[in-house]
Amino acid sequence: MLFEIKMPEVGPGVTEATIVNWRKQVGDPIQEKEILVEVMTEKVNMEVECPVSGVVAEILFPKEVAVRVNEVIAKVKMNHAPA
């Protein structure tokens, strides 16, 4: 089962964030709460944790691209279905 990772809301009035660095690549294993990607806005830099454990199946945007909040940025093939 694929789990969609979305660009998180990063603050009031902020509609997009720029991907700075992918910490994991397609095919890499990832654990729940492990950092998947670093993003930034004009006001804040933040790390986005993966909410599930599995393997990175797809990365939908390259580095240095601005992505709208709530847009799917990656997909993770889960080790098991979430509870």
A tleap script that builds the chain and sets N, CA, C and O, in Angstrom:
source leaprc.protein.ff14SB
mol = sequence {
  NMET LEU PHE GLU ILE LYS MET PRO GLU VAL
  GLY PRO GLY VAL THR GLU ALA THR ILE VAL
  ASN TRP ARG LYS GLN VAL GLY ASP PRO ILE
  GLN GLU LYS GLU ILE LEU VAL GLU VAL MET
  THR GLU LYS VAL ASN MET GLU VAL GLU CYS
  PRO VAL SER GLY VAL VAL ALA GLU ILE LEU
  PHE PRO LYS GLU VAL ALA VAL ARG VAL ASN
  GLU VAL ILE ALA LYS VAL LYS MET ASN HIE
  ALA PRO CALA
}
set mol.1.N position { 0.846 -1.184 0.000 }
set mol.1.CA position { 0.000 0.000 0.000 }
set mol.1.C position { 0.888 1.243 0.000 }
set mol.1.O position { 1.849 1.321 0.765 }
set mol.2.N position { 0.570 2.212 -0.853 }
set mol.2.CA position { 1.337 3.452 -0.919 }
set mol.2.C position { 0.698 4.518 -0.033 }
set mol.2.O position { -0.517 4.718 -0.044 }
set mol.3.N position { 1.548 5.191 0.728 }
set mol.3.CA position { 1.116 6.282 1.596 }
set mol.3.C position { 1.619 7.577 0.993 }
set mol.3.O position { 2.806 7.692 0.686 }
set mol.4.N position { 0.741 8.557 0.815 }
set mol.4.CA position { 1.119 9.826 0.210 }
set mol.4.C position { 1.614 10.798 1.283 }
set mol.4.O position { 0.947 11.027 2.292 }
set mol.5.N position { 2.800 11.363 1.037 }
set mol.5.CA position { 3.360 12.382 1.918 }
set mol.5.C position { 3.051 13.737 1.283 }
set mol.5.O position { 3.384 13.973 0.122 }
set mol.6.N position { 2.414 14.626 2.047 }
set mol.6.CA position { 2.026 15.932 1.513 }
set mol.6.C position { 2.884 17.038 2.114 }
set mol.6.O position { 3.401 16.918 3.224 }
set mol.7.N position { 3.021 18.123 1.347 }
set mol.7.CA position { 3.705 19.308 1.864 }
set mol.7.C position { 2.896 19.810 3.047 }
set mol.7.O position { 1.713 20.120 2.906 }
set mol.8.N position { 3.527 19.893 4.215 }
set mol.8.CA position { 2.767 20.318 5.402 }
set mol.8.C position { 2.464 21.809 5.385 }
set mol.8.O position { 3.099 22.585 4.671 }
set mol.9.N position { 1.479 22.186 6.189 }
set mol.9.CA position { 1.212 23.603 6.400 }
set mol.9.C position { 2.328 24.133 7.283 }
set mol.9.O position { 2.622 23.564 8.335 }
set mol.10.N position { 2.946 25.219 6.854 }
set mol.10.CA position { 4.128 25.702 7.561 }
set mol.10.C position { 3.891 27.014 8.308 }
set mol.10.O position { 4.786 27.513 8.990 }
set mol.11.N position { 2.701 27.566 8.181 }
set mol.11.CA position { 2.392 28.781 8.916 }
set mol.11.C position { 1.188 29.474 8.323 }
set mol.11.O position { 0.818 29.215 7.178 }
set mol.12.N position { 0.568 30.359 9.101 }
set mol.12.CA position { -0.609 31.061 8.612 }
set mol.12.C position { -0.282 31.913 7.386 }
set mol.12.O position { 0.701 32.656 7.384 }
set mol.13.N position { -1.094 31.805 6.363 }
set mol.13.CA position { -0.910 32.607 5.166 }
set mol.13.C position { 0.154 32.094 4.205 }
set mol.13.O position { 0.327 32.647 3.120 }
set mol.14.N position { 0.865 31.047 4.592 }
set mol.14.CA position { 1.909 30.497 3.723 }
set mol.14.C position { 1.271 29.447 2.814 }
set mol.14.O position { 0.660 28.490 3.292 }
set mol.15.N position { 1.417 29.632 1.499 }
set mol.15.CA position { 0.746 28.745 0.556 }
set mol.15.C position { 1.679 27.749 -0.118 }
set mol.15.O position { 1.222 26.805 -0.762 }
set mol.16.N position { 3.006 27.960 0.030 }
set mol.16.CA position { 3.950 27.030 -0.581 }
set mol.16.C position { 5.273 27.055 0.166 }
set mol.16.O position { 5.569 27.981 0.921 }
set mol.17.N position { 6.061 26.010 -0.065 }
set mol.17.CA position { 7.402 25.910 0.503 }
set mol.17.C position { 8.312 25.312 -0.564 }
set mol.17.O position { 7.853 24.609 -1.465 }
set mol.18.N position { 9.590 25.595 -0.453 }
set mol.18.CA position { 10.566 25.109 -1.419 }
set mol.18.C position { 11.303 23.909 -0.846 }
set mol.18.O position { 11.743 23.929 0.304 }
set mol.19.N position { 11.435 22.869 -1.653 }
set mol.19.CA position { 12.181 21.678 -1.241 }
set mol.19.C position { 13.666 22.022 -1.278 }
set mol.19.O position { 14.187 22.451 -2.308 }
set mol.20.N position { 14.340 21.833 -0.152 }
set mol.20.CA position { 15.758 22.161 -0.032 }
set mol.20.C position { 16.619 20.916 -0.239 }
set mol.20.O position { 17.605 20.949 -0.974 }
set mol.21.N position { 16.238 19.821 0.415 }
set mol.21.CA position { 17.064 18.618 0.356 }
set mol.21.C position { 16.241 17.381 0.693 }
set mol.21.O position { 15.555 17.333 1.715 }
set mol.22.N position { 16.320 16.393 -0.176 }
set mol.22.CA position { 15.717 15.091 0.128 }
set mol.22.C position { 16.732 14.299 0.945 }
set mol.22.O position { 17.854 14.080 0.488 }
set mol.23.N position { 16.353 13.868 2.147 }
set mol.23.CA position { 17.241 13.066 2.987 }
set mol.23.C position { 17.237 11.603 2.565 }
set mol.23.O position { 18.178 10.862 2.850 }
set mol.24.N position { 16.168 11.193 1.883 }
set mol.24.CA position { 16.033 9.818 1.390 }
set mol.24.C position { 15.773 9.867 -0.108 }
set mol.24.O position { 15.261 10.857 -0.631 }
set mol.25.N position { 16.131 8.788 -0.788 }
set mol.25.CA position { 15.921 8.672 -2.227 }
set mol.25.C position { 15.010 7.474 -2.500 }
set mol.25.O position { 14.770 6.656 -1.613 }
set mol.26.N position { 14.509 7.376 -3.727 }
set mol.26.CA position { 13.655 6.248 -4.106 }
set mol.26.C position { 14.415 4.943 -3.843 }
set mol.26.O position { 15.578 4.795 -4.222 }
set mol.27.N position { 13.732 4.008 -3.190 }
set mol.27.CA position { 14.327 2.711 -2.856 }
set mol.27.C position { 14.912 2.643 -1.463 }
set mol.27.O position { 15.203 1.555 -0.966 }
set mol.28.N position { 15.093 3.800 -0.818 }
set mol.28.CA position { 15.653 3.824 0.538 }
set mol.28.C position { 14.593 3.426 1.564 }
set mol.28.O position { 13.441 3.849 1.464 }
set mol.29.N position { 14.981 2.613 2.554 }
set mol.29.CA position { 14.063 2.353 3.662 }
set mol.29.C position { 13.942 3.599 4.539 }
set mol.29.O position { 14.883 4.385 4.651 }
set mol.30.N position { 12.780 3.767 5.154 }
set mol.30.CA position { 12.558 4.913 6.050 }
set mol.30.C position { 11.697 4.454 7.210 }
set mol.30.O position { 10.775 3.656 7.042 }
set mol.31.N position { 12.010 4.969 8.386 }
set mol.31.CA position { 11.261 4.633 9.592 }
set mol.31.C position { 10.295 5.767 9.940 }
set mol.31.O position { 10.528 6.927 9.597 }
set mol.32.N position { 9.220 5.413 10.619 }
set mol.32.CA position { 8.285 6.416 11.110 }
set mol.32.C position { 9.040 7.461 11.929 }
set mol.32.O position { 9.881 7.111 12.757 }
set mol.33.N position { 8.749 8.724 11.705 }
set mol.33.CA position { 9.342 9.886 12.377 }
set mol.33.C position { 10.766 10.195 11.915 }
set mol.33.O position { 11.400 11.100 12.458 }
set mol.34.N position { 11.282 9.463 10.923 }
set mol.34.CA position { 12.580 9.789 10.358 }
set mol.34.C position { 12.403 10.958 9.376 }
set mol.34.O position { 11.367 11.065 8.720 }
set mol.35.N position { 13.408 11.826 9.277 }
set mol.35.CA position { 13.321 12.992 8.397 }
set mol.35.C position { 13.389 12.522 6.941 }
set mol.35.O position { 14.306 11.800 6.550 }
set mol.36.N position { 12.400 12.946 6.150 }
set mol.36.CA position { 12.350 12.611 4.728 }
set mol.36.C position { 12.901 13.745 3.872 }
set mol.36.O position { 13.653 13.510 2.926 }
set mol.37.N position { 12.522 14.973 4.209 }
set mol.37.CA position { 12.861 16.109 3.351 }
set mol.37.C position { 12.978 17.387 4.185 }
set mol.37.O position { 12.321 17.533 5.215 }
set mol.38.N position { 13.823 18.303 3.722 }
set mol.38.CA position { 13.939 19.623 4.325 }
set mol.38.C position { 13.280 20.622 3.381 }
set mol.38.O position { 13.505 20.591 2.171 }
set mol.39.N position { 12.460 21.511 3.951 }
set mol.39.CA position { 11.780 22.530 3.148 }
set mol.39.C position { 11.995 23.901 3.785 }
set mol.39.O position { 12.334 24.004 4.964 }
set mol.40.N position { 11.791 24.960 2.983 }
set mol.40.CA position { 11.927 26.309 3.519 }
set mol.40.C position { 10.897 27.241 2.903 }
set mol.40.O position { 10.423 27.041 1.784 }
set mol.41.N position { 10.570 28.271 3.681 }
set mol.41.CA position { 9.751 29.379 3.201 }
set mol.41.C position { 10.573 30.647 3.413 }
set mol.41.O position { 11.737 30.580 3.806 }
set mol.42.N position { 9.968 31.791 3.154 }
set mol.42.CA position { 10.675 33.049 3.397 }
set mol.42.C position { 10.993 33.230 4.872 }
set mol.42.O position { 11.942 33.933 5.219 }
set mol.43.N position { 10.209 32.601 5.745 }
set mol.43.CA position { 10.354 32.835 7.181 }
set mol.43.C position { 10.932 31.669 7.968 }
set mol.43.O position { 11.488 31.879 9.045 }
set mol.44.N position { 10.817 30.443 7.461 }
set mol.44.CA position { 11.194 29.292 8.291 }
set mol.44.C position { 11.768 28.165 7.442 }
set mol.44.O position { 11.354 27.946 6.304 }
set mol.45.N position { 12.734 27.456 8.026 }
set mol.45.CA position { 13.212 26.197 7.461 }
set mol.45.C position { 12.694 25.102 8.377 }
set mol.45.O position { 12.667 25.272 9.596 }
set mol.46.N position { 12.280 23.974 7.798 }
set mol.46.CA position { 11.792 22.889 8.643 }
set mol.46.C position { 12.093 21.539 8.026 }
set mol.46.O position { 12.300 21.421 6.818 }
set mol.47.N position { 12.114 20.527 8.871 }
set mol.47.CA position { 12.312 19.154 8.436 }
set mol.47.C position { 10.960 18.452 8.483 }
set mol.47.O position { 10.201 18.610 9.439 }
set mol.48.N position { 10.666 17.671 7.439 }
set mol.48.CA position { 9.392 16.956 7.363 }
set mol.48.C position { 9.653 15.492 7.693 }
set mol.48.O position { 10.437 14.819 7.023 }
set mol.49.N position { 8.981 15.009 8.740 }
set mol.49.CA position { 9.114 13.610 9.154 }
set mol.49.C position { 8.173 12.734 8.343 }
set mol.49.O position { 7.124 13.183 7.883 }
set mol.50.N position { 8.564 11.485 8.177 }
set mol.50.CA position { 7.700 10.498 7.531 }
set mol.50.C position { 6.755 9.926 8.591 }
set mol.50.O position { 7.220 9.472 9.637 }
set mol.51.N position { 5.456 9.937 8.350 }
set mol.51.CA position { 4.510 9.441 9.355 }
set mol.51.C position { 4.371 7.916 9.385 }
set mol.51.O position { 3.694 7.382 10.264 }
set mol.52.N position { 5.002 7.203 8.436 }
set mol.52.CA position { 4.906 5.741 8.383 }
set mol.52.C position { 6.288 5.145 8.110 }
set mol.52.O position { 7.193 5.843 7.652 }
set mol.53.N position { 6.443 3.855 8.395 }
set mol.53.CA position { 7.663 3.127 8.048 }
set mol.53.C position { 7.453 2.401 6.729 }
set mol.53.O position { 6.353 1.937 6.430 }
set mol.54.N position { 8.527 2.307 5.937 }
set mol.54.CA position { 8.422 1.608 4.664 }
set mol.54.C position { 9.630 1.880 3.791 }
set mol.54.O position { 10.755 2.013 4.274 }
set mol.55.N position { 9.370 1.961 2.486 }
set mol.55.CA position { 10.412 2.232 1.498 }
set mol.55.C position { 9.920 3.385 0.621 }
set mol.55.O position { 8.769 3.403 0.185 }
set mol.56.N position { 10.816 4.347 0.371 }
set mol.56.CA position { 10.451 5.477 -0.488 }
set mol.56.C position { 10.186 4.927 -1.892 }
set mol.56.O position { 11.079 4.372 -2.532 }
set mol.57.N position { 8.949 5.091 -2.358 }
set mol.57.CA position { 8.544 4.541 -3.654 }
set mol.57.C position { 8.623 5.567 -4.773 }
set mol.57.O position { 8.907 5.223 -5.920 }
set mol.58.N position { 8.371 6.831 -4.436 }
set mol.58.CA position { 8.327 7.859 -5.480 }
set mol.58.C position { 8.589 9.223 -4.854 }
set mol.58.O position { 8.084 9.530 -3.775 }
set mol.59.N position { 9.382 10.033 -5.540 }
set mol.59.CA position { 9.598 11.434 -5.179 }
set mol.59.C position { 9.057 12.249 -6.347 }
set mol.59.O position { 9.503 12.090 -7.483 }
set mol.60.N position { 8.093 13.123 -6.061 }
set mol.60.CA position { 7.366 13.803 -7.127 }
set mol.60.C position { 7.928 15.171 -7.519 }
set mol.60.O position { 7.547 15.715 -8.556 }
set mol.61.N position { 8.821 15.731 -6.713 }
set mol.61.CA position { 9.406 17.039 -7.018 }
set mol.61.C position { 10.899 17.019 -6.724 }
set mol.61.O position { 11.326 16.447 -5.721 }
set mol.62.N position { 11.702 17.643 -7.596 }
set mol.62.CA position { 13.143 17.735 -7.330 }
set mol.62.C position { 13.448 18.849 -6.329 }
set mol.62.O position { 12.566 19.619 -5.950 }
set mol.63.N position { 14.706 18.921 -5.911 }
set mol.63.CA position { 15.148 20.008 -5.036 }
set mol.63.C position { 14.966 21.348 -5.742 }
set mol.63.O position { 14.950 21.440 -6.969 }
set mol.64.N position { 14.830 22.386 -4.910 }
set mol.64.CA position { 14.753 23.773 -5.354 }
set mol.64.C position { 13.464 24.112 -6.109 }
set mol.64.O position { 13.406 25.093 -6.851 }
set mol.65.N position { 12.436 23.286 -5.906 }
set mol.65.CA position { 11.128 23.550 -6.517 }
set mol.65.C position { 10.152 23.960 -5.418 }
set mol.65.O position { 10.110 23.344 -4.353 }
set mol.66.N position { 9.367 25.008 -5.686 }
set mol.66.CA position { 8.332 25.442 -4.753 }
set mol.66.C position { 7.088 24.584 -4.959 }
set mol.66.O position { 6.639 24.372 -6.085 }
set mol.67.N position { 6.543 24.098 -3.851 }
set mol.67.CA position { 5.388 23.197 -3.891 }
set mol.67.C position { 4.297 23.767 -2.989 }
set mol.67.O position { 4.567 24.234 -1.882 }
set mol.68.N position { 3.068 23.720 -3.477 }
set mol.68.CA position { 1.935 24.217 -2.703 }
set mol.68.C position { 1.668 23.331 -1.483 }
set mol.68.O position { 1.869 22.117 -1.524 }
set mol.69.N position { 1.216 23.955 -0.412 }
set mol.69.CA position { 0.814 23.243 0.801 }
set mol.69.C position { -0.252 22.209 0.448 }
set mol.69.O position { -1.142 22.482 -0.357 }
set mol.70.N position { -0.163 21.036 1.044 }
set mol.70.CA position { -1.077 19.900 0.868 }
set mol.70.C position { -0.911 19.162 -0.460 }
set mol.70.O position { -1.660 18.225 -0.738 }
set mol.71.N position { 0.057 19.569 -1.284 }
set mol.71.CA position { 0.368 18.843 -2.528 }
set mol.71.C position { 1.168 17.585 -2.155 }
set mol.71.O position { 2.031 17.638 -1.278 }
set mol.72.N position { 0.885 16.466 -2.814 }
set mol.72.CA position { 1.644 15.235 -2.570 }
set mol.72.C position { 3.059 15.424 -3.103 }
set mol.72.O position { 3.247 15.772 -4.269 }
set mol.73.N position { 4.065 15.192 -2.237 }
set mol.73.CA position { 5.458 15.374 -2.640 }
set mol.73.C position { 6.213 14.057 -2.781 }
set mol.73.O position { 7.230 13.988 -3.471 }
set mol.74.N position { 5.709 13.004 -2.119 }
set mol.74.CA position { 6.380 11.702 -2.186 }
set mol.74.C position { 5.387 10.607 -1.809 }
set mol.74.O position { 4.333 10.867 -1.229 }
set mol.75.N position { 5.759 9.371 -2.159 }
set mol.75.CA position { 4.949 8.210 -1.775 }
set mol.75.C position { 5.855 7.164 -1.150 }
set mol.75.O position { 6.971 6.927 -1.613 }
set mol.76.N position { 5.351 6.540 -0.084 }
set mol.76.CA position { 6.101 5.531 0.655 }
set mol.76.C position { 5.314 4.222 0.615 }
set mol.76.O position { 4.129 4.189 0.945 }
set mol.77.N position { 5.985 3.148 0.209 }
set mol.77.CA position { 5.370 1.819 0.274 }
set mol.77.C position { 5.486 1.350 1.710 }
set mol.77.O position { 6.583 1.088 2.204 }
set mol.78.N position { 4.352 1.248 2.373 }
set mol.78.CA position { 4.340 0.941 3.798 }
set mol.78.C position { 4.667 -0.522 4.075 }
set mol.78.O position { 4.329 -1.420 3.305 }
set mol.79.N position { 5.347 -0.726 5.220 }
set mol.79.CA position { 5.634 -2.078 5.675 }
set mol.79.C position { 4.365 -2.770 6.161 }
set mol.79.O position { 4.229 -3.988 6.036 }
set mol.80.N position { 3.453 -2.004 6.704 }
set mol.80.CA position { 2.170 -2.528 7.176 }
set mol.80.C position { 1.170 -1.386 7.169 }
set mol.80.O position { 1.555 -0.217 7.190 }
set mol.81.N position { -0.099 -1.720 7.139 }
set mol.81.CA position { -1.155 -0.701 7.106 }
set mol.81.C position { -1.186 0.049 8.438 }
set mol.81.O position { -0.981 -0.559 9.488 }
set mol.82.N position { -1.441 1.369 8.410 }
set mol.82.CA position { -1.515 2.121 9.667 }
set mol.82.C position { -2.711 1.663 10.501 }
set mol.82.O position { -3.732 1.226 9.971 }
set mol.83.N position { -2.556 1.776 11.805 }
set mol.83.CA position { -3.616 1.335 12.728 }
set mol.83.C position { -4.775 2.301 12.723 }
set mol.83.O position { -5.756 2.091 13.437 }
savepdb mol mol.pdb
quit
